[in-house]
Amino acid sequence: MSGLLKKILYIEDEPDITAIATVALETVGGFDLKSCSSGFQAIEEIHQFNPDLILLDVMMPDLDGPSTLTKIRELEQFRDTPAIFMTAKAQPDDIKQLKAMGVLDVITKPFDPMTLSKQINQIWENAA
């Protein structure tokens, strides 16, 4: 992982949260964002987008965030792509389990749309 963070693959099943995060990340943060409404869609479209970072919800129907990340990690090209989980499940044990998957960090919901991009940039810089 090196360089400037530009492209984020965002995986979230709730349209309202996606809309808020899109404004926060594209308009406020200036990121190139690809939003996917499911883990399956993300797995299908990740090769076309080739993200610098994967930002994903934990609780999603069909394929949850941890399962989605596991499947993405099975793709050789994206095995080492940094990831951050976003979740409302913010109990210390939950966060510990998520971090054990090798993600950079866990952002708790609700998030502040005005500071989300700054928070992600800080996580990125701290990991570099």
Secondary structure, DSSP 8 states (H G I E B T S, - for coil): --S---EEEEE-S-HHHHHHHHIIIIIIT--EEEEESSHHHHHHHHHHH--SEEEEES--SSS-HHHHHHHHHTSGGGTT--EEEEES---HHHHHHHHTTT-SEEEESS--TTTHHHHHHHHHHHH-
